[in-house]
Amino acid sequence: MTTRASISTPEMRPRDIYRRRIRVKTDTGEARADLEDDPHRYGVTVRHDSVRVVAVEGLALRTPWSLCASAAAALSRLEGMPLTTDFTNVYRYIDGSMQCTHMLDMAGLAIAHAARGIRLREYDFEITWSEGQEQQFATMYVDGVNFLNWTVQDTRILSPTPFAGQNLRTMKPWIEVNFNDPDELEALMLFRRAIHISGSRSLDLDALPNAAATGHTIGACYVFQPGVAEHALRMHGTTRDFGDSPERLLMDLDRIS
């Protein structure tokens, strides 16, 4: 993968950076995945017998909408699922449009890392964001090492090759065909997701009464289902800004030694 320095240059003010951190830890019979960014703080614990999922518990610790936490109960449908090295396989066992996308992704990561025997992994994402910008510069770190950098305009990747020309919205099948290594495939899928979510910086969510007011009631996840979005009230004051303080991400968890 191409590498370059962090995007936190003197020309880019910290508050112009969207940050997201994901941490996955596994132990005997258990795996936990945690996520934090501006609007979200979620955690999912998966218990298993080394062959199949035995139990799943989702924690919605900070959510943009009042009904986000309600989706945690649906994760129990993953119980009995065989461990798999591909975190996206959870979408074969459960309807992603009726879940919290973030908690379902965390469940998939916990399962996949248990299957691959990865004791600890941390993903960090830095994505430039400012109103009306023509391009975004996105950087991903894996366990503290700069893994990949993309320049993006709207939803299209401009550089580097072989990603140039791919559309973030439609590139999932292309990733699955061209990247067979579970670590690379996982990182690319998570990078793509983080860039999409970085757009949340353009919204003042506290100015909206409910999820329907975003105009995104298209059934992408549980809260944005028609009939649900209208009742998913804004959780005021829950958005954070980690632009100049990445050390605060997941600070509620034990510090990595």
C-alpha positions as CSV (number, residue, x, y, z in Angstrom):
1,M,0.0,0.0,0.0
2,T,1.2,3.6,-0.7
3,T,2.2,5.5,2.3
4,R,2.7,9.2,3.1
5,A,2.8,11.4,6.2
6,S,-0.2,12.2,8.3
7,I,-2.6,14.7,6.8
8,S,-2.4,16.8,9.9
9,T,-0.2,19.4,8.2
10,P,0.1,23.1,9.1
11,E,-2.2,24.0,6.2
12,M,-5.0,21.9,7.6
13,R,-6.5,23.0,10.9
14,P,-7.3,20.2,13.3
15,R,-11.0,21.0,13.5
16,D,-11.1,20.3,9.7
17,I,-10.4,16.7,10.3
18,Y,-12.9,13.9,10.9
19,R,-11.5,11.1,13.0
20,R,-12.7,7.6,13.7
21,R,-11.1,4.9,15.8
22,I,-11.9,1.2,15.9
23,R,-10.3,-1.2,18.4
24,V,-10.7,-5.0,18.4
25,K,-9.5,-7.2,21.2
26,T,-9.9,-11.0,21.6
27,D,-9.4,-13.4,24.4
28,T,-10.3,-17.1,24.9
29,G,-13.9,-17.5,24.0
30,E,-14.6,-13.7,23.7
31,A,-13.9,-10.8,21.3
32,R,-14.9,-7.1,21.6
33,A,-14.9,-4.4,19.0
34,D,-15.3,-0.7,19.8
35,L,-15.9,2.4,17.7
36,E,-15.8,6.1,18.3
37,D,-16.2,9.1,16.1
38,D,-18.0,12.5,16.2
39,P,-21.5,11.2,16.4
40,H,-21.1,7.6,17.6
41,R,-19.7,5.5,20.5
42,Y,-20.5,1.8,20.2
43,G,-19.2,-1.5,21.5
44,V,-20.0,-5.1,20.7
45,T,-18.9,-8.2,22.7
46,V,-19.1,-11.6,21.0
47,R,-18.8,-14.9,23.0
48,H,-18.0,-18.1,21.1
49,D,-17.0,-21.7,21.5
50,S,-14.2,-21.5,18.9
51,V,-16.6,-22.7,16.2
52,R,-19.8,-20.7,16.5
53,V,-21.1,-17.5,18.0
54,V,-22.7,-18.2,21.4
55,A,-23.9,-14.7,22.4
56,V,-23.7,-11.1,21.2
57,E,-24.1,-8.0,23.3
58,G,-24.3,-4.5,21.8
59,L,-23.6,-1.3,23.7
60,A,-24.9,2.0,22.3
61,L,-22.9,4.4,24.6
62,R,-23.4,7.6,22.5
63,T,-25.9,7.8,19.7
64,P,-27.2,10.5,17.4
65,W,-30.8,9.3,17.6
66,S,-33.0,8.0,20.5
67,L,-33.9,4.7,18.7
68,C,-30.3,3.7,17.7
69,A,-29.9,1.6,20.8
70,S,-33.0,-0.4,20.0
71,A,-31.2,-2.1,17.2
72,A,-28.8,-3.8,19.7
73,A,-31.3,-6.5,20.5
74,A,-31.4,-7.7,16.9
75,L,-27.7,-8.7,17.1
76,S,-28.9,-11.9,18.9
77,R,-29.8,-13.2,15.5
78,L,-26.1,-13.8,14.9
79,E,-26.1,-16.5,17.6
80,G,-25.2,-19.8,16.1
81,M,-23.4,-18.3,13.2
82,P,-20.0,-20.0,12.5
83,L,-16.9,-18.0,13.0
84,T,-15.6,-16.5,9.8
85,T,-12.5,-14.6,8.7
86,D,-14.5,-12.0,6.7
87,F,-16.3,-9.5,8.8
88,T,-18.8,-8.7,6.1
89,N,-20.3,-12.2,6.3
90,V,-22.5,-11.1,9.1
91,Y,-24.7,-9.4,6.4
92,R,-25.4,-12.9,5.0
93,Y,-27.0,-13.9,8.3
94,I,-28.9,-10.7,9.2
95,D,-30.6,-7.9,7.2
96,G,-28.3,-5.0,7.5
97,S,-31.0,-2.5,6.6
98,M,-32.9,-3.4,9.8
99,Q,-29.8,-3.0,12.1
100,C,-27.5,-0.4,13.3
101,T,-24.8,-0.5,10.6
102,H,-22.1,0.4,13.1
103,M,-22.9,-2.2,15.7
104,L,-23.3,-4.8,13.0
105,D,-19.9,-4.0,11.6
106,M,-18.4,-4.2,15.1
107,A,-20.0,-7.6,15.6
108,G,-18.5,-8.8,12.3
109,L,-15.1,-7.5,13.3
110,A,-15.2,-9.2,16.6
111,I,-16.2,-12.5,14.9
112,A,-13.6,-12.2,12.2
113,H,-10.8,-11.4,14.6
114,A,-11.7,-14.3,16.8
115,A,-11.6,-16.6,13.7
116,R,-8.2,-15.2,12.6
117,G,-6.7,-15.3,16.0
118,I,-5.8,-11.6,16.1
119,R,-5.3,-10.6,19.7
120,L,-5.4,-6.8,19.2
121,R,-6.0,-4.4,16.3
122,E,-6.6,-0.7,16.1
123,Y,-7.7,1.3,13.1
124,D,-7.5,5.1,12.9
125,F,-8.9,7.2,10.2
126,E,-8.2,10.9,9.4
127,I,-10.3,12.5,6.7
128,T,-10.2,16.2,5.8
129,W,-13.5,17.9,5.8
130,S,-14.6,21.5,5.1
131,E,-17.8,23.0,3.7
132,G,-17.6,23.3,-0.1
133,Q,-14.2,21.6,-0.5
134,E,-13.4,20.1,-3.8
135,Q,-11.3,17.2,-2.6
136,Q,-10.9,15.1,0.6
137,F,-7.6,13.6,1.7
138,A,-8.1,10.4,3.7
139,T,-5.5,8.5,5.7
140,M,-5.8,5.1,7.4
141,Y,-3.5,3.8,10.1
142,V,-3.5,0.1,11.2
143,D,-1.9,-0.4,14.6
144,G,-0.3,3.0,14.4
145,V,1.3,2.4,10.9
146,N,0.2,4.5,7.9
147,F,-1.5,1.9,5.7
148,L,-3.2,3.8,2.9
149,N,-4.0,7.3,1.6
150,W,-6.7,8.3,-0.8
151,T,-7.6,11.5,-2.5
152,V,-11.4,11.7,-3.0
153,Q,-13.7,14.0,-4.9
154,D,-17.4,13.6,-4.1
155,T,-17.6,9.8,-4.1
156,R,-14.8,9.1,-6.6
157,I,-11.3,8.1,-5.7
158,L,-8.8,10.2,-7.6
159,S,-5.6,8.6,-6.4
160,P,-3.6,6.4,-5.9
161,T,-3.7,3.5,-8.3
162,P,-5.2,0.9,-8.4
163,F,-8.1,2.7,-6.6
164,A,-8.2,5.7,-8.9
165,G,-11.5,5.9,-10.7
166,Q,-13.4,3.7,-8.3
167,N,-16.7,5.1,-6.8
168,L,-17.0,4.7,-3.0
169,R,-20.7,3.8,-3.4
170,T,-20.2,1.0,-5.8
171,M,-16.7,-0.4,-5.3
172,K,-17.5,-3.1,-2.8
173,P,-17.7,-5.9,-5.4
174,W,-14.5,-4.6,-7.0
175,I,-12.7,-4.8,-3.6
176,E,-14.0,-8.4,-3.0
177,V,-12.7,-9.5,-6.5
178,N,-9.3,-7.8,-6.3
179,F,-8.3,-8.3,-2.6
180,N,-8.4,-11.8,-1.2
181,D,-6.3,-11.2,1.9
182,P,-8.8,-10.8,4.9
183,D,-6.7,-8.1,6.5
184,E,-6.5,-6.0,3.3
185,L,-10.2,-6.5,2.4
186,E,-11.3,-5.6,5.9
187,A,-9.1,-2.4,6.0
188,L,-10.5,-1.3,2.6
189,M,-14.1,-1.8,3.6
190,L,-13.6,0.1,6.8
191,F,-11.8,2.9,5.1
192,R,-14.6,3.3,2.6
193,R,-17.2,3.4,5.4
194,A,-15.2,6.0,7.3
195,I,-15.1,8.4,4.3
196,H,-18.8,8.1,3.9
197,I,-19.5,8.9,7.5
198,S,-17.1,11.8,7.5
199,G,-19.9,13.7,5.8
200,S,-21.7,13.9,9.2
201,R,-19.4,17.0,9.9
202,S,-21.5,19.0,7.4
203,L,-24.7,18.5,9.5
204,D,-25.7,20.4,12.7
205,L,-27.6,17.4,14.0
206,D,-28.8,19.4,17.1
207,A,-30.8,21.6,14.7
208,L,-32.9,18.6,13.6
209,P,-35.9,17.2,15.6
210,N,-35.5,13.6,14.4
211,A,-33.7,11.3,11.9
212,A,-36.3,11.9,9.2
213,A,-35.3,15.6,9.1
214,T,-32.0,14.6,7.6
215,G,-33.8,13.6,4.4
216,H,-32.1,10.2,4.5
217,T,-35.1,8.1,5.1
218,I,-34.2,5.5,2.5
219,G,-34.0,2.4,4.6
220,A,-30.2,2.3,4.9
221,C,-30.4,1.2,8.5
222,Y,-32.9,0.6,11.3
223,V,-33.2,4.3,12.3
224,F,-33.7,5.5,8.8
225,Q,-36.5,3.1,8.0
226,P,-39.8,4.8,7.0
227,G,-42.0,4.8,10.1
228,V,-39.0,4.6,12.4
229,A,-37.1,7.8,11.4
230,E,-40.0,10.0,12.4
231,H,-39.8,8.7,16.0
232,A,-36.0,8.6,16.3
233,L,-35.5,11.8,18.2
234,R,-32.3,13.8,18.2
235,M,-30.1,13.1,21.2
236,H,-28.9,16.7,21.8
237,G,-25.3,17.4,22.7
238,T,-24.0,14.0,21.8
239,T,-21.8,15.0,18.9
240,R,-18.1,15.4,19.7
241,D,-15.2,16.9,17.8
242,F,-11.9,15.0,17.9
243,G,-10.2,17.1,15.3
244,D,-7.5,18.4,17.7
245,S,-7.7,15.6,20.3
246,P,-7.4,12.1,18.8
247,E,-6.1,10.9,22.1
248,R,-9.7,11.2,23.5
249,L,-11.0,8.5,21.1
250,L,-12.0,5.4,23.0
251,M,-10.4,6.9,26.1
252,D,-12.9,5.0,28.3
253,L,-11.2,1.8,27.4
254,D,-8.0,0.6,29.1
255,R,-5.0,2.1,27.5
256,I,-3.0,-0.1,25.2
257,S,0.3,-1.0,26.7
